Amino acid sequence: MPRLTRRWLLRNDDRGGVMAIVAILLAGGVLMGSGALAIDVGRLYVEREQLQSGADGAAMAVAKECASNVTSCGADPDGTAKGFADGNAEDDVSGVNVLCGDAPSGALPACPAPSTTLSRCMTDPPGDDVPYVEVRTQTESDGGSTLLPPTFAQLLLGNEGYEGSTVGACARAAWGPPASAAGLAVTMSACEWEASTAGGTSYAPPPPYPPNPLPAASTEQVLYLHTTTGKEPTCPAGPSGADAPGGFGWLDESGECTATVEADGTYGGDPGASASTACKDALESSRTNKTLVFVPVFDAVEGTGSGTTYHIKGMAALVLTGYNLPGLREPSWLTGTKYCKGSDKCLYGYFTQGLVPASGVIGGPDLGASIVALVG
């Protein structure tokens, strides 16, 4: 019995010691301070991450609207920005206190001076007349407050009046011709592009139809790969009837009929008449669905056959209307015409303007294709 009593007393002495230490730490504010740091500061970081994600998504979305509309940045750029900011918040509420930028349409107000509370958008905006949009987000609650309320920090000695902090984030997105991007593994001649678009001054309306009007039949071009009928292509033909310098050719594929290229880069290809299975599928899908495709444009070619290399100038936007290739023949959906017959190998279509859906780098020549990228 004495031994059991001693054990009970020792155990309770330990408990009493722990309780005494906890009481001292609480009285000194140590545990409260640790709780404030662990929880309140952690909440601030989570809030900033959500606001930054919202700012990134909002900037990209508004920039895509601006790039897709010559005269505006969409019907409601403020609503677009707010929707993406709210959608990335845990409570579905965020504030968009600044939406600004430099759009050719004049649809965006000029940006104010950078805020000192932001961790991004502190550098100068993109230069060289690169259009951009800037979105600044901040904390907002259902009740309209811009403060993130504290959990423990208010309980600390001397911090009784602390009501919370306002957290902010910022993102910039720019748009312009791609310096590098992925496109269809078909490359068109710069000469053909120049002739079709009057040097980049005249483009056909892009799909979808409707709401856009169908282009005039005169916009349709015939791009020859190979001709035996004596038909003179728009641009000078290559040797042995292979119109490599004046029509189009196949690039080496980096994916399912895709090729990733850079402006001013040189890439291997083949001016042969046959298309790969993947390219046949891609061409058929594009024609059937009247979708926009993005094609590299070359301004120089060397070699022959499988040793052909193309020097890429940039990326263009093309609507394919028909074709006459081995095992792949369809008339133009725009005019119903079969422009190529017999052994002639060609594509039909017209150049337009459009936004590349995949990511890339801005900085190439303007051939009608644009790309959107975060720049700050």
Summary of the structure (lengths in Angstrom):
residues: 376
radius of gyration: 30.9
end to end distance: 75.5
largest distance: 118.1
contacts: 1225
relative contact order: 0.14
helix: 29%
strand: 30%
